[in-house]
Amino acid sequence: MSDRVNSSIVLVCSEIENRYDIYFIEIGLDENHVHFLVQSVPMYSPKKIVQTVKSILAREVFRLHPEVKEQLWGGQFWSNGYYVNTVGQYANEEVIKNYLKNQGKQKEYKQIHSSQLRLFE
């Protein structure tokens, strides 16, 4: 994706942070995937988080960059599937970050956003 589209992705994610208790710790791209490391409140299920992010991000990227829809196979921003892992006994932030960075080893992973975990009280 172009740097303009990448910047828009970060901007839209920032707007999601302002509206929902969903915080983007890392946003990265490889050849044909967007990867997120997010933190949220326990009352949101992983499915709710994914649905919120996917629907808002697709709508806004297509609104801001209509040319993207023409470049995508079938005009769809997202595939039907997704992978979710949670931090707990067997996975922590570093394990998940390493998973993201090692996706498609032969492809180039590009980090376009990074921030710190937030404390919820």
N, CA, C and O atoms as a MOPAC input file, in Angstrom:
PM7 MOZYME 1SCF
protein

 N      0.83700 1    -1.17900 1     0.00000 1
 C      0.00000 1     0.00000 1     0.00000 1
 C      0.88500 1     1.24600 1     0.00000 1
 O      2.03900 1     1.20700 1     0.42600 1
 N      0.33600 1     2.31400 1    -0.47200 1
 C      1.10100 1     3.55500 1    -0.54400 1
 C      1.27300 1     4.16600 1     0.84500 1
 O      0.54700 1     3.83000 1     1.78100 1
 N      2.23000 1     5.05400 1     0.95800 1
 C      2.44600 1     5.74600 1     2.23700 1
 C      1.22200 1     6.56600 1     2.63500 1
 O      0.93300 1     6.71000 1     3.82300 1
 N      0.49500 1     7.10800 1     1.64400 1
 C     -0.72700 1     7.86600 1     1.94700 1
 C     -1.78700 1     6.96200 1     2.58400 1
 O     -2.44300 1     7.34700 1     3.55200 1
 N     -1.94400 1     5.76800 1     2.03500 1
 C     -2.91700 1     4.82300 1     2.58300 1
 C     -2.45900 1     4.36900 1     3.97000 1
 O     -3.27000 1     4.26900 1     4.89100 1
 N     -1.15800 1     4.09500 1     4.11700 1
 C     -0.63000 1     3.70800 1     5.43400 1
 C     -0.91300 1     4.78600 1     6.47400 1
 O     -1.32600 1     4.48100 1     7.59300 1
 N     -0.69200 1     6.03300 1     6.11000 1
 C     -0.96600 1     7.14700 1     7.03200 1
 C     -2.44300 1     7.21400 1     7.38400 1
 O     -2.80000 1     7.50400 1     8.52600 1
 N     -3.30100 1     6.94800 1     6.40700 1
 C     -4.73600 1     6.95600 1     6.67100 1
 C     -5.12800 1     5.82400 1     7.61100 1
 O     -5.99400 1     6.00400 1     8.46700 1
 N     -4.50400 1     4.66300 1     7.46100 1
 C     -4.78600 1     3.54000 1     8.35500 1
 C     -4.45700 1     3.92900 1     9.78900 1
 O     -5.24600 1     3.67900 1    10.70000 1
 N     -3.29000 1     4.54200 1     9.99200 1
 C     -2.89500 1     4.97300 1    11.34100 1
 C     -3.86800 1     6.02900 1    11.86400 1
 O     -4.25500 1     5.98300 1    13.03200 1
 N     -4.26200 1     6.96700 1    11.02600 1
 C     -5.20300 1     8.01300 1    11.42800 1
 C     -6.55800 1     7.42400 1    11.82600 1
 O     -7.11300 1     7.78900 1    12.86200 1
 N     -7.08500 1     6.52500 1    11.01500 1
 C     -8.38200 1     5.91000 1    11.32200 1
 C     -8.27800 1     5.09400 1    12.61200 1
 O     -9.20400 1     5.11000 1    13.42300 1
 N     -7.18900 1     4.39500 1    12.81000 1
 C     -7.00400 1     3.63200 1    14.04800 1
 C     -6.95500 1     4.56800 1    15.25400 1
 O     -7.46100 1     4.23300 1    16.32500 1
 N     -6.35300 1     5.72400 1    15.08200 1
 C     -6.32500 1     6.72600 1    16.15200 1
 C     -7.74500 1     7.19700 1    16.47600 1
 O     -8.08600 1     7.39800 1    17.64200 1
 N     -8.56600 1     7.37100 1    15.44700 1
 C     -9.95600 1     7.76900 1    15.66700 1
 C    -10.74200 1     6.66100 1    16.37300 1
 O    -11.60800 1     6.94000 1    17.20200 1
 N    -10.43500 1     5.40500 1    16.04000 1
 C    -11.07000 1     4.27800 1    16.74200 1
 C    -10.67600 1     4.30600 1    18.21700 1
 O    -11.51300 1     4.07400 1    19.09000 1
 N     -9.41100 1     4.58900 1    18.49400 1
 C     -8.95500 1     4.69500 1    19.88800 1
 C     -9.72900 1     5.76300 1    20.65000 1
 O    -10.08300 1     5.57100 1    21.81300 1
 N     -9.98700 1     6.88400 1    19.99100 1
 C    -10.70100 1     7.98300 1    20.64300 1
 C    -12.16500 1     7.66200 1    20.91700 1
 O    -12.76100 1     8.22500 1    21.83600 1
 N    -12.74200 1     6.77200 1    20.13700 1
 C    -14.17000 1     6.47100 1    20.26900 1
 C    -14.44500 1     5.20500 1    21.08900 1
 O    -15.47100 1     5.11300 1    21.76300 1
 N    -13.54800 1     4.25000 1    21.03200 1
 C    -13.72200 1     2.95900 1    21.70300 1
 C    -12.53300 1     2.72800 1    22.63600 1
 O    -11.51100 1     3.40300 1    22.51400 1
 N    -12.65800 1     1.80600 1    23.54200 1
 C    -11.52700 1     1.41500 1    24.39800 1
 C    -10.71800 1     0.32900 1    23.70200 1
 O    -10.51500 1    -0.76000 1    24.23800 1
 N    -10.26500 1     0.65000 1    22.50100 1
 C     -9.41500 1    -0.24400 1    21.70700 1
 C     -8.16400 1     0.55600 1    21.36600 1
 O     -8.25300 1     1.60000 1    20.71900 1
 N     -6.99500 1     0.07300 1    21.79800 1
 C     -5.74900 1     0.80000 1    21.60800 1
 C     -4.78900 1    -0.01900 1    20.75700 1
 O     -4.57200 1    -1.20300 1    21.01200 1
 N     -4.22600 1     0.61400 1    19.75800 1
 C     -3.33700 1    -0.04200 1    18.80600 1
 C     -1.89800 1     0.08000 1    19.29000 1
 O     -1.29900 1     1.15400 1    19.22600 1
 N     -1.35400 1    -1.02600 1    19.77300 1
 C      0.02500 1    -1.05400 1    20.25600 1
 C      0.97600 1    -1.11800 1    19.07100 1
 O      2.02400 1    -0.47200 1    19.07200 1
 N      0.60800 1    -1.90300 1    18.05400 1
 C      1.42700 1    -1.99000 1    16.85300 1
 C      0.53100 1    -2.22200 1    15.65300 1
 O     -0.43700 1    -2.97800 1    15.71900 1
 N      0.86400 1    -1.56800 1    14.56900 1
 C      0.20700 1    -1.78200 1    13.28100 1
 C      1.31200 1    -2.09500 1    12.29200 1
 O      2.29000 1    -1.35400 1    12.19000 1
 N      1.16100 1    -3.17600 1    11.57400 1
 C      2.17400 1    -3.55500 1    10.59800 1
 C      1.54200 1    -4.11000 1     9.34100 1
 O      0.38600 1    -4.53300 1     9.33600 1
 N      2.31900 1    -4.09900 1     8.27900 1
 C      1.85500 1    -4.58000 1     6.98400 1
 C      2.88500 1    -5.52600 1     6.41100 1
 O      4.08700 1    -5.34300 1     6.60300 1
 N      2.40900 1    -6.54100 1     5.70200 1
 C      3.29500 1    -7.26400 1     4.81600 1
 C      2.66400 1    -7.18000 1     3.43600 1
 O      1.81900 1    -6.31800 1     3.19500 1
 N      3.05400 1    -8.04400 1     2.54700 1
 C      2.63800 1    -7.92400 1     1.15300 1
 C      1.13000 1    -7.75700 1     0.97100 1
 O      0.69600 1    -6.91800 1     0.18200 1
 N      0.32800 1    -8.54300 1     1.69000 1
 C     -1.11700 1    -8.45500 1     1.49000 1
 C     -1.90800 1    -8.63600 1     2.78500 1
 O     -3.05200 1    -9.09100 1     2.75600 1
 N     -1.30600 1    -8.28500 1     3.91000 1
 C     -1.97500 1    -8.40500 1     5.20200 1
 C     -1.72900 1    -7.16900 1     6.05300 1
 O     -0.69400 1    -6.51300 1     5.93900 1
 N     -2.68600 1    -6.86700 1     6.89600 1
 C     -2.50900 1    -5.84600 1     7.92800 1
 C     -2.52500 1    -6.59400 1     9.25100 1
 O     -3.39400 1    -7.43500 1     9.48300 1
 N     -1.56500 1    -6.29100 1    10.11800 1
 C     -1.45900 1    -6.94300 1    11.41900 1
 C     -1.60400 1    -5.90000 1    12.51100 1
 O     -1.02300 1    -4.81800 1    12.43100 1
 N     -2.38600 1    -6.23400 1    13.53900 1
 C     -2.58900 1    -5.32600 1    14.66300 1
 C     -2.24800 1    -6.03300 1    15.95900 1
 O     -2.57500 1    -7.20500 1    16.14200 1
 N     -1.59800 1    -5.32600 1    16.84600 1
 C     -1.47700 1    -5.73200 1    18.23600 1
 C     -2.28800 1    -4.69900 1    18.99500 1
 O     -1.91300 1    -3.52900 1    19.05700 1
 N     -3.40200 1    -5.13200 1    19.57200 1
 C     -4.31300 1    -4.19600 1    20.23600 1
 C     -4.48000 1    -4.55800 1    21.70200 1
 O     -4.25700 1    -5.69300 1    22.12400 1
 N     -4.87100 1    -3.57000 1    22.44000 1
 C     -5.20700 1    -3.73700 1    23.85000 1
 C     -6.59300 1    -3.15000 1    24.04300 1
 O     -6.91600 1    -2.10000 1    23.48800 1
 N     -7.41000 1    -3.83400 1    24.83200 1
 C     -8.75300 1    -3.34100 1    25.07300 1
 C     -9.21300 1    -3.75700 1    26.45800 1
 O     -8.50300 1    -4.44400 1    27.19200 1
 N    -10.40700 1    -3.32700 1    26.79200 1
 C    -11.00000 1    -3.64500 1    28.08800 1
 C    -11.62100 1    -5.04300 1    28.03000 1
 O    -12.01600 1    -5.49900 1    26.95700 1
 N    -11.71200 1    -5.72300 1    29.17200 1
 C    -12.23900 1    -7.09600 1    29.17700 1
 C    -13.69000 1    -7.22200 1    28.73400 1
 O    -14.11200 1    -8.31400 1    28.35300 1
 N    -14.46000 1    -6.15500 1    28.77000 1
 C    -15.87000 1    -6.28000 1    28.38400 1
 C    -16.05300 1    -6.42700 1    26.87300 1
 O    -17.14500 1    -6.78500 1    26.43100 1
 N    -15.02300 1    -6.16400 1    26.07000 1
 C    -15.10000 1    -6.37800 1    24.62400 1
 C    -14.53700 1    -7.75700 1    24.30100 1
 O    -13.41200 1    -8.08000 1    24.68100 1
 N    -15.31200 1    -8.55300 1    23.60900 1
 C    -14.81100 1    -9.85200 1    23.16600 1
 C    -13.84800 1    -9.64100 1    22.00000 1
 O    -13.92100 1    -8.62300 1    21.31300 1
 N    -12.95000 1   -10.59400 1    21.77500 1
 C    -12.07900 1   -10.47300 1    20.59400 1
 C    -12.88100 1   -10.31100 1    19.29900 1
 O    -12.48500 1    -9.55500 1    18.41200 1
 N    -14.00700 1   -11.02200 1    19.19200 1
 C    -14.84600 1   -10.89700 1    17.99100 1
 C    -15.36500 1    -9.47400 1    17.82800 1
 O    -15.35600 1    -8.94600 1    16.71600 1
 N    -15.81300 1    -8.84900 1    18.89400 1
 C    -16.31400 1    -7.46700 1    18.85200 1
 C    -15.20800 1    -6.50900 1    18.40400 1
 O    -15.44300 1    -5.61000 1    17.59700 1
 N    -14.01300 1    -6.71000 1    18.93000 1
 C    -12.88000 1    -5.85600 1    18.55200 1
 C    -12.59000 1    -5.99300 1    17.06800 1
 O    -12.42700 1    -4.99200 1    16.37000 1
 N    -12.52400 1    -7.22500 1    16.58100 1
 C    -12.22900 1    -7.45800 1    15.16600 1
 C    -13.31800 1    -6.85700 1    14.28100 1
 O    -13.01000 1    -6.19700 1    13.28900 1
 N    -14.57900 1    -7.07500 1    14.62500 1
 C    -15.67600 1    -6.52400 1    13.83100 1
 C    -15.62600 1    -4.99900 1    13.79600 1
 O    -15.83600 1    -4.39700 1    12.74300 1
 N    -15.35200 1    -4.38000 1    14.92300 1
 C    -15.29200 1    -2.91800 1    14.99400 1
 C    -14.16400 1    -2.38700 1    14.11400 1
 O    -14.37200 1    -1.49300 1    13.29400 1
 N    -12.97800 1    -2.94400 1    14.29000 1
 C    -11.81200 1    -2.46300 1    13.53800 1
 C    -12.00300 1    -2.70900 1    12.04300 1
 O    -11.79100 1    -1.80300 1    11.23700 1
 N    -12.40000 1    -3.92200 1    11.66600 1
 C    -12.52700 1    -4.23500 1    10.24500 1
 C    -13.58300 1    -3.37700 1     9.55900 1
 O    -13.35000 1    -2.88700 1     8.45400 1
 N    -14.72300 1    -3.18700 1    10.18200 1
 C    -15.78600 1    -2.43400 1     9.51200 1
 C    -15.42800 1    -0.95600 1     9.37300 1
 O    -15.59300 1    -0.38200 1     8.29700 1
 N    -14.94400 1    -0.33700 1    10.43900 1
 C    -14.61600 1     1.09000 1    10.38200 1
 C    -13.43600 1     1.33600 1     9.45100 1
 O    -13.46700 1     2.26100 1     8.63900 1
 N    -12.40400 1     0.51800 1     9.56200 1
 C    -11.20600 1     0.74500 1     8.75300 1
 C    -11.49900 1     0.57800 1     7.26100 1
 O    -11.05100 1     1.39700 1     6.45800 1
 N    -12.23200 1    -0.45300 1     6.87700 1
 C    -12.55400 1    -0.64200 1     5.45300 1
 C    -13.37200 1     0.52600 1     4.91700 1
 O    -13.06800 1     1.07100 1     3.85600 1
 N    -14.40500 1     0.90300 1     5.65200 1
 C    -15.27000 1     2.00200 1     5.20700 1
 C    -14.46100 1     3.28800 1     5.01900 1
 O    -14.60800 1     3.97300 1     4.00700 1
 N    -13.61800 1     3.61100 1     5.98400 1
 C    -12.87500 1     4.86800 1     5.92800 1
 C    -11.75500 1     4.85100 1     4.88800 1
 O    -11.52700 1     5.85900 1     4.22000 1
 N    -11.05800 1     3.73500 1     4.73900 1
 C    -10.01600 1     3.66800 1     3.70700 1
 C    -10.65100 1     3.81100 1     2.33400 1
 O    -10.11900 1     4.53600 1     1.49300 1
 N    -11.77200 1     3.14400 1     2.08000 1
 C    -12.44700 1     3.28600 1     0.78100 1
 C    -12.96700 1     4.70300 1     0.57500 1
 O    -12.95700 1     5.20100 1    -0.55000 1
 N    -13.42000 1     5.35800 1     1.63500 1
 C    -13.90400 1     6.74000 1     1.51800 1
 C    -12.74500 1     7.68900 1     1.20400 1
 O    -12.86900 1     8.56400 1     0.34800 1
 N    -11.62100 1     7.51200 1     1.90000 1
 C    -10.47200 1     8.39500 1     1.72100 1
 C     -9.65600 1     8.07700 1     0.46800 1
 O     -9.02400 1     8.96000 1    -0.11100 1
 N     -9.67500 1     6.81400 1     0.05900 1
 C     -8.86000 1     6.35400 1    -1.07900 1
 C     -9.67900 1     5.41000 1    -1.95900 1
 O     -9.46500 1     4.19800 1    -1.92100 1
 N    -10.60600 1     5.94000 1    -2.74300 1
 C    -11.46200 1     5.07500 1    -3.56500 1
 C    -10.67700 1     4.18600 1    -4.53500 1
 O    -11.16400 1     3.13400 1    -4.94900 1
 N     -9.47200 1     4.60900 1    -4.89000 1
 C     -8.66100 1     3.81800 1    -5.81200 1
 C     -8.25300 1     2.47400 1    -5.21500 1
 O     -7.94800 1     1.53900 1    -5.95700 1
 N     -8.24300 1     2.36300 1    -3.88700 1
 C     -7.85100 1     1.11800 1    -3.23300 1
 C     -8.83300 1     0.00400 1    -3.57900 1
 O     -8.41900 1    -1.13200 1    -3.80800 1
 N    -10.11100 1     0.31100 1    -3.62100 1
 C    -11.13400 1    -0.69800 1    -3.91800 1
 C    -10.90400 1    -1.31700 1    -5.28600 1
 O    -11.13300 1    -2.51300 1    -5.47000 1
 N    -10.45700 1    -0.52700 1    -6.24200 1
 C    -10.20100 1    -1.01800 1    -7.59200 1
 C     -8.97300 1    -1.91400 1    -7.64500 1
 O     -8.87600 1    -2.77400 1    -8.52100 1
 N     -8.03300 1    -1.72700 1    -6.72100 1
 C     -6.79100 1    -2.50300 1    -6.70600 1
 C     -6.95400 1    -3.85700 1    -6.02100 1
 O     -6.10800 1    -4.73800 1    -6.17300 1
 N     -8.02800 1    -4.01900 1    -5.27600 1
 C     -8.21900 1    -5.24700 1    -4.50300 1
 C     -9.02900 1    -6.27100 1    -5.28000 1
 O     -9.97000 1    -5.93000 1    -5.99600 1
 N     -8.64700 1    -7.52400 1    -5.12700 1
 C     -9.35100 1    -8.60900 1    -5.79800 1
 C    -10.75500 1    -8.70500 1    -5.23100 1
 O    -10.92700 1    -8.92600 1    -4.03200 1
 N    -11.75000 1    -8.54300 1    -6.07300 1
 C    -13.14200 1    -8.59400 1    -5.63800 1
 C    -13.59900 1    -7.34800 1    -4.90500 1
 O    -14.72900 1    -7.31300 1    -4.41700 1
 N    -12.76100 1    -6.32200 1    -4.81000 1
 C    -13.13700 1    -5.07400 1    -4.16000 1
 C    -13.31500 1    -5.17200 1    -2.66000 1
 O    -13.89100 1    -4.27100 1    -2.05200 1
 N    -12.83200 1    -6.25300 1    -2.04200 1
 C    -12.96600 1    -6.44500 1    -0.60200 1
 C    -11.66500 1    -6.07000 1     0.10000 1
 O    -10.58400 1    -6.49200 1    -0.31100 1
 N    -11.77900 1    -5.27000 1     1.16700 1
 C    -10.59600 1    -4.87100 1     1.92600 1
 C    -10.10800 1    -6.00700 1     2.81500 1
 O     -8.90200 1    -6.18000 1     2.99300 1
 N    -11.03000 1    -6.78100 1     3.37500 1
 C    -10.69600 1    -7.85100 1     4.31700 1
 C    -11.13000 1    -9.20200 1     3.76000 1
 O    -12.08900 1    -9.29500 1     2.99500 1
 N    -10.40900 1   -10.23800 1     4.15500 1
 C    -10.89100 1   -11.59400 1     3.91400 1
 C    -11.86800 1   -11.93800 1     5.03500 1
 O    -11.99100 1   -11.18600 1     6.00200 1
 N    -12.55200 1   -13.05300 1     4.91300 1
 C    -13.51100 1   -13.44900 1     5.93300 1
 C    -12.84100 1   -13.88300 1     7.22900 1
 O    -13.43200 1   -13.75700 1     8.30200 1
 N    -11.62800 1   -14.38500 1     7.14600 1
 C    -10.96600 1   -14.92800 1     8.32400 1
 C    -10.11800 1   -13.90000 1     9.05800 1
 O     -9.83600 1   -12.81100 1     8.55900 1
 N     -9.72900 1   -14.28900 1    10.25300 1
 C     -8.79600 1   -13.49800 1    11.03700 1
 C     -8.19300 1   -14.39000 1    12.10600 1
 O     -8.74700 1   -15.43800 1    12.43800 1
 N     -7.07100 1   -13.97600 1    12.63500 1
 C     -6.41200 1   -14.70300 1    13.71200 1
 C     -6.40800 1   -13.81400 1    14.94200 1
 O     -6.07500 1   -12.63200 1    14.86400 1
 N     -6.78000 1   -14.38700 1    16.07600 1
 C     -6.77700 1   -13.65300 1    17.34000 1
 C     -6.03800 1   -14.48800 1    18.37200 1
 O     -6.22900 1   -15.70100 1    18.45500 1
 N     -5.20600 1   -13.84200 1    19.14500 1
 C     -4.57500 1   -14.47600 1    20.29400 1
 C     -4.65900 1   -13.48200 1    21.43100 1
 O     -4.64300 1   -12.27100 1    21.20900 1
 N     -4.74800 1   -13.98500 1    22.63400 1
 C     -4.83600 1   -13.10900 1    23.79100 1
 C     -3.62600 1   -13.31100 1    24.68300 1
 O     -3.01400 1   -14.37900 1    24.68100 1
 N     -3.28900 1   -12.29600 1    25.43500 1
 C     -2.19100 1   -12.38100 1    26.38300 1
 C     -2.68900 1   -13.14100 1    27.59900 1
 O     -3.77200 1   -12.87000 1    28.11900 1
 N     -1.89700 1   -14.08000 1    28.03800 1
 C     -2.28000 1   -14.87600 1    29.19800 1
 C     -1.15000 1   -15.79100 1    29.59100 1
 O      0.02000 1   -15.42300 1    29.47500 1
 N     -1.48600 1   -16.99100 1    30.05900 1
 C     -0.49600 1   -17.92900 1    30.56300 1
 C      0.52400 1   -18.32500 1    29.49700 1
 O      1.71000 1   -18.45300 1    29.79900 1
 N      0.07700 1   -18.52200 1    28.24700 1
 C      0.96900 1   -19.03800 1    27.21100 1
 C      1.42300 1   -17.99600 1    26.19600 1
 O      2.24900 1   -18.29900 1    25.33400 1
 N      0.91300 1   -16.80400 1    26.27900 1
 C      1.30600 1   -15.77000 1    25.32300 1
 C      1.37500 1   -14.43600 1    26.04300 1
 O      0.50700 1   -14.09700 1    26.84800 1
 N      2.41200 1   -13.69500 1    25.74000 1
 C      2.52000 1   -12.34500 1    26.28100 1
 C      2.75300 1   -11.38800 1    25.12000 1
 O      2.78900 1   -11.79800 1    23.96000 1
 N      2.90900 1   -10.12000 1    25.44200 1
 C      3.05600 1    -9.11600 1    24.38600 1
 C      4.22300 1    -9.43200 1    23.46000 1
 O      4.08900 1    -9.29500 1    22.24400 1
 N      5.36100 1    -9.85100 1    24.00000 1
 C      6.53200 1   -10.13500 1    23.16800 1
 C      6.30200 1   -11.33600 1    22.24900 1
 O      6.72200 1   -11.31700 1    21.09200 1
 N      5.64000 1   -12.38000 1    22.75400 1
 C      5.33300 1   -13.55300 1    21.93100 1
 C      4.46200 1   -13.14700 1    20.74500 1
 O      4.70000 1   -13.57000 1    19.61400 1
 N      3.45500 1   -12.32500 1    21.01400 1
 C      2.55400 1   -11.90500 1    19.94300 1
 C      3.27100 1   -10.97400 1    18.96500 1
 O      3.07600 1   -11.09600 1    17.75600 1
 N      4.09600 1   -10.04800 1    19.46000 1
 C      4.87200 1    -9.18100 1    18.55600 1
 C      5.77100 1   -10.01400 1    17.64700 1
 O      5.86300 1    -9.74300 1    16.45000 1
 N      6.43000 1   -11.01900 1    18.20200 1
 C      7.29200 1   -11.88000 1    17.39300 1
 C      6.48700 1   -12.65600 1    16.36300 1
 O      6.93900 1   -12.84100 1    15.23300 1
 N      5.29400 1   -13.11400 1    16.74400 1
 C      4.42600 1   -13.79900 1    15.79100 1
 C      4.12300 1   -12.87700 1    14.60700 1
 O      4.22400 1   -13.29100 1    13.45200 1
 N      3.75500 1   -11.63400 1    14.89700 1
 C      3.43900 1   -10.68200 1    13.82700 1
 C      4.62700 1   -10.46500 1    12.90500 1
 O      4.48400 1   -10.48600 1    11.68200 1
 N      5.79500 1   -10.25800 1    13.48800 1
 C      6.98400 1    -9.95400 1    12.68700 1
 C      7.46100 1   -11.14400 1    11.87500 1
 O      8.14200 1   -10.96500 1    10.86500 1
 N      7.11600 1   -12.35800 1    12.29600 1
 C      7.56300 1   -13.55000 1    11.58400 1
 C      6.53100 1   -14.07900 1    10.60100 1
 O      6.74600 1   -15.12600 1     9.98900 1
 N      5.42400 1   -13.38200 1    10.43900 1
 C      4.43600 1   -13.78400 1     9.44900 1
 C      5.03200 1   -13.64600 1     8.06500 1
 O      5.64000 1   -12.62600 1     7.73800 1
 N      4.85500 1   -14.67600 1     7.25100 1
 C      5.33100 1   -14.61000 1     5.87100 1
 C      6.78600 1   -14.21800 1     5.80500 1
 O      7.13300 1   -13.24400 1     5.13600 1
 N      7.66000 1   -14.96600 1     6.49400 1
 C      9.08200 1   -14.62500 1     6.60100 1
 C      9.67200 1   -14.15900 1     5.27100 1
 O     10.51500 1   -13.26200 1     5.24600 1
 N      9.22900 1   -14.76600 1     4.16300 1
 C      9.78400 1   -14.38500 1     2.87200 1
 C      9.27400 1   -13.02800 1     2.40500 1
 O      9.82900 1   -12.44500 1     1.47300 1
 N      8.22200 1   -12.51800 1     3.04100 1
 C      7.67000 1   -11.21700 1     2.67700 1
 C      8.21900 1   -10.16600 1     3.62800 1
 O      8.69000 1   -10.48900 1     4.71900 1
 N      8.15800 1    -8.94200 1     3.22200 1
 C      8.66800 1    -7.86500 1     4.06200 1
 C      7.56400 1    -7.34400 1     4.98200 1
 O      6.49000 1    -6.95600 1     4.52200 1
 N      7.83900 1    -7.34200 1     6.27400 1
 C      6.91700 1    -6.79300 1     7.27500 1
 C      7.33200 1    -5.35300 1     7.52900 1
 O      8.50500 1    -5.07800 1     7.78000 1
 N      6.37700 1    -4.43400 1     7.46600 1
 C      6.66300 1    -3.01100 1     7.65900 1
 C      5.81600 1    -2.49500 1     8.81400 1
 O      4.58900 1    -2.45600 1     8.72200 1
 N      6.46700 1    -2.10300 1     9.89200 1
 C      5.75300 1    -1.52400 1    11.02900 1
 C      5.42700 1    -0.08000 1    10.69400 1
 O      6.31600 1     0.69900 1    10.34900 1
 N      4.13400 1     0.28400 1    10.79700 1
 C      3.75100 1     1.65700 1    10.46900 1
 C      3.26300 1     2.42700 1    11.69300 1
 O      2.97100 1     3.62000 1    11.60100 1
 N      3.17300 1     1.74600 1    12.84400 1
 C      2.75000 1     2.42400 1    14.06400 1
 C      3.16800 1     1.57800 1    15.25400 1
 O      3.12800 1     0.34900 1    15.19600 1
 N      3.56900 1     2.23800 1    16.33400 1
 C      3.90700 1     1.54000 1    17.56700 1
 C      3.63100 1     2.46000 1    18.73800 1
 O      3.88300 1     3.66200 1    18.65900 1
 N      3.11100 1     1.90100 1    19.83500 1
 C      2.91300 1     2.68200 1    21.05800 1
 C      3.06100 1     1.74300 1    22.24200 1
 O      3.42800 1     0.58100 1    22.07000 1
 N      2.78300 1     2.22700 1    23.42700 1
 C      2.95200 1     1.46500 1    24.66300 1
 C      1.61400 1     0.91800 1    25.14400 1
 O      0.55600 1     1.45300 1    24.81300 1
 N      1.67500 1    -0.16000 1    25.93400 1
 C      0.46200 1    -0.65800 1    26.58000 1
 C     -0.08300 1     0.39300 1    27.51400 1
 O      0.67100 1     1.20500 1    28.05000 1
 N     -1.40300 1     0.38700 1    27.71500 1
 C     -2.04500 1     1.33500 1    28.61900 1
 C     -2.51900 1     0.60800 1    29.86200 1
 O     -2.87100 1    -0.57100 1    29.80700 1
 N     -2.52700 1     1.29900 1    30.96100 1
 C     -3.05500 1     0.74500 1    32.19900 1
 C     -4.50600 1     1.13700 1    32.35500 1
 O     -4.85300 1     2.31400 1    32.25800 1
 N     -5.35900 1     0.14900 1    32.59800 1
 C     -6.77000 1     0.41100 1    32.83700 1
 C     -7.02300 1     0.31300 1    34.32900 1
 O     -6.54900 1    -0.61100 1    34.98900 1
 N     -7.75600 1     1.25000 1    34.84600 1
 C     -8.06600 1     1.23100 1    36.28200 1
 C     -9.50500 1     0.87100 1    36.50200 1
 O     -9.95600 1     0.80300 1    37.64500 1

